[in-house]
Amino acid sequence: MAARAYWQGQIRLALVSIPVEIYSATKSGATVAFNQIHEPSGKRIKYEKVAPGIGPVDPEEIVKGFQYEKGKYVLISDEEIDAVKLESKKTLELTQFVDQSEIDMIYFEKPYYVVPADDLAEEAFVVLREALRRAKKVGLGQLALRGREYVVSLKPCGRGMVLETLRYADEVNKAASYFREIGDVTPDEDLLDLATTLIDKKTARFDAGEYHDRYMDALRDLIEHKRKGKTIETAEEQPAASRGSNVVDLMAALKRSLEKPGAANDATVKKTPAKSSAKTSAAKKAADEDDKPAPRKAPAKKRAAG
C-alpha cells in the first residue's frame, strides 16, 4: 500500500489480538490560500519567532513549555512526552459494543480505514469484521493518537473496517441551551403533508461526486479575472428581511415549490407509497393545481402553524 500508515498496533478483543494498520480516510479539499501583503510595496508580510528582550531566536532553541503561573513554565522535551506510558498508544481494546444509532452523529469526528497488518492477521480480522456485521454493532474503545487519547468506534466497511474518533461529552455543547427558545408548536397537517410531499419528490440516492465546492470555484474565477486586469464589480449586499414581517404565505410557497420545474429528478424520484394517507393524497392534489391564489383561509392556517 503506497500510503503511509497513520497508526500501527493491534486491536484486542478479550484474549484475541489482531495486528492492524490505520490510514486516514479523508483528505483536505482544495483551498485558495491568501498571503498578507504590504500594499504600498507589494511585499509579503513575514513573521519571525522572537523572545522579549532577546529578539529573533534559533528554532533549535525552542522547546515545549506549560505555563503553571503567569510567566512561569515547566519545560517538557519531546522525548519525555514520548516516554509517557499508555497502553492505548499501541493497543485498541474493544471494551463495549453498541448499536450505531445509539451514538449521536455530533460525537463523530474523523474516520480512518483499518486493514490487517499482514496475511497472518487477516483471518482474525475478517472474523471480527463479519461478527460486527452480523450483530449490527460497533465496537468502542480508546486509542492514543498524536498527543491525545480518543474514544473510538469500529465498524465494518466493505472488505475492511472503519475506525472513527469520537468527541468526549465535555467537547460537545448541550443542544438544550440553543433549542430552548423554540416553541412547542404542533404544525398544521396540510402544511406538513405538502412539506413531506416536497421531500419525497426531491429524494434520491446520495452521491458525493454530485457536489463540489462552488465557493472555491468562484474564488479561482475572481483571482483569474484580477490576474488578467479585468474590472470586478462588487454587488451590494441585500438587506436582511425583517424578522417581524411574516409576509410569506407558507401554503402557497410550498405549492409553488412542488410546481417549480426541476423540483425533482425524474430518474431518481422516490415515489410516495400507494398506501399514503388521505391527507397526503389531498396534498398531492393541491400541488397539481394550476398556479392560482391560495384559499382565503390559508393565512389563518399560517398563523396556526407559526
N, C-alpha and C positions, 0 to 999 in steps of 0.2 A: 504494500500500500504506500503510495507516494507521500501522502500527508504524514505529518509528524504527530505522534500520539500526544494528546493533551495531558493524559494521566495513564500510568501503568500500575496495576496492582491486582487485587483479587476480590471477587465477590464471595462472601461466605454465607452459607445457609446451613445453620446447625454445624455439623461436622464436615460439610462439603465445601471445599474451596475451589473456585474457578478462576484461573488467571485470565485477565481481560485487559483490553486497552480501550480508552475512550477518545473520541475525536469530536471537535466542535461541529455541530450540525448546522450552524448558521454562519454567515459571513456579513461583513459590513457592506451596506449598499453604497453605490457610487455617490459621492458627495462633491459639492463645489466648495473648495476651501479658499477663504479670503485672508489676505495678509493686511496688517496695518501699515499704512503708507504716510510718510510726512508729505502732505500735499504740496507745499511750496517747492521742495526739492525733488519730489518723486522718489525719494529713497525709502527703503523698507525699514520699519522700526525693529530694532533688535533688543533683546533683554540679556542682561548679564547677572550671574549669581554673585551677590556681594554680601559681605558681613559688615554690620555697622562699625564704623571707626577703622575698618581694615581695607574695604574696597573689594574689587574682584578677587575671587578665590579659585584655587585649583580644584577641579571636580574630584580628584583623588583624595582630597582632604575633607570631603563631605561624608558624614555618617548619619545614621538614623538616630533620632532622639525623641523621647517622650517628655512633654512638659508636665511636671507634677505640681509646680508652683510657678507663678509668673516670673519668667526669666531664669528658671531652674529646670534642668533637663537630666534625664537618665539616658546615657548613650548606650545604644544596642548595636552590635555588629551583625552582619548577615549570617555569619557562622553560628552565633548564639541563637538566632531565630531558627535556623535550620536544625539546631540540636534539640528544640522543643519536642519532647516525646509525645506522640499522639497516635494511637493505633489506626485511626481513620485516615492517616496520611497514606497508608499502603493497603488498607482493607476496608471494603464496604460490607458491613454486616447487615443483612436484612433482618430487622427485628420486628416488623409488623407488616401485615397485608390488609389492604382496604379496597373497597370499590372506588374506581376513579372518580365517580360522581360525588363522593364524599369530600373531595378536596376542591374547594372553591378555586376557580381559574385565576383569581387575583394573586394566589400564592405562587403560581408557576413563574419561573424566572428565565432560565436558559436551558435549551436542550443539547444533549450530546449523544452521538452514536456509540454504541457499545458492541465490541466484537471480541471473539475468543482470541487470546494471545498467541495460540499455536494449535496445531492439529490435535494434540493430546487433550486440550481443554474443550474441544468442540462438542464432544458427546455430552458432557455435563452442562455445557452452555445451552445446547438445544433442549435438553430435558427441562431445565429451568424455564426457558422461553415458552415451551409448549404447556408446562404446568400453569404458568401465569395466564396464558391464553385460555386454557380450558376452564380455569377457575374464574376468569374475567376479573382478575385482581391486579393491583400494582403493589410492588414491594417498596417499603420505606426503610431508610437507614440514614447514617450520617457519614459524610466524606469530607476530608480536608483538601481544599484546592487553593493553590496560590495565596496563601496567607490567611485563610479563614476556614472555618468548618461549616458545612452546609447540611441541611436536611435535604435528602434527595429521594426521588421516586424512580422506580424502574419498571418498564412495561415492554411487551413485545412490539416489534415494528418490522414487518416483513420477515426476512431471514435473520435479522438481528434484534437488538433491543435499543430502547431509547432511555437514557437517564436524564432527568430534569432536576435542576437545582430549585429549591423552594425557598421562599421568604419566610423568616421567622414571624411569629404573631406580632411582636413589637415593631416590625418593619412595615406593617400594614395599618393604614388609618381606618378607624372604625367607620363603617358606612352610615351608621345611625346619626352621627354628628352632621352629615351632609344631607341626609334624606328627611330629617325630622320635620322640615317645613313643608313637605309635600302633603297635601291634604288627603284624607281618607275618603276618596270620591269613587262612586260606582259609575262607570261610563255608560252612556246611552247605548242600548242594544243595537239600534240601527247603525249608529256610527261605528260601533265595534265590529259589526258584520261587514260594513264597507271596508274598514281598515284590514280585516282578515282576508277579504277577497283580494285586495290590492297586494297583500303579502303573498298570497297563493299565486297570483299572476306573475310575480317577479321572482318566484322561487326557482332555483336551478342548482346544478351541482357546482361545488366550489372548485375553481381552477385558479391557482395562484398566478399562473402565467398570463391571465387576463388583465392583471393590474400592473401598473408601473408608476414611478414617481413623476407625476406631471409637473410638480414644482421644480424639480431638478432640471427637467427639460426646458421649462420656461427660463430658468436662470442661465442655462447654457445659451439659449437664443439671445437673451439680453446681453451676455458677455460678447457673443459673436457680433451682434449689431454695434456695440460700442467699439469693438476692435476695428471694425470697418469704418468707423467715424460717422455712423448714422445717428440721426437725432432720435431721442427716445422721448415719447410723450407719456407723462405720468398722469394716470387717471385720478381724479379727486375721489376720496373715499365717500361713499354714500352714507348719510346719517342713519344711525340705527333706528328702527321702528320703535315708537314709544310702547312701553310695556302696558300702559294703561289703555291703549286703544285697541280693543278687540273687534277689529273690523272684518276679520275673515269669517265667512260662513263655512264652518268646518264640513258640513254635509255636502255643500256644493263643491268645495275644494277636493274632497275625496272622490266625488263622482267625476270631476274633470280629470283627476289623476288616473282613474281607470279608463277614461275615454281617450287619453293622450296617446297619439301614435308612438309605437316603440316602447310602450309601458311594459311589455313583456317580450321575451324572445320566444317566438312560436316553436322553435326547435327544442326548447328546453322547458316549456311551460309545465308546471306540475298541476294537473287538473284537480279540481275540487271533487272529493268523493261523491258518488251518487247519493249517498245517504245523508247528505247535508241537511241541516235543519231548515224548517220552513222560512225562518227569518233570514238565513243565508241566501236561500233562493230568491227571496224578495229583494235582498240587497243586490244580487246579480241583475235582477230585472231592472232595478233602478239605475244600475250602472250602464245598462244598454240603451237607456232612453236618449232621445235627441238632446242636444245642448240647449236646455231651457231652464229658466229660473227655478230654484228650489221652492217647494211649497211654503206658504206664509208661516207655517208652524215651525219651520226649520230654526229660526233664531231662538225660539223657546227651548228646542232640543239642545241647541248650542249652550244656552245658559245652564241647563240641567247638567250637561257634560262637564262644564267648567267648574 
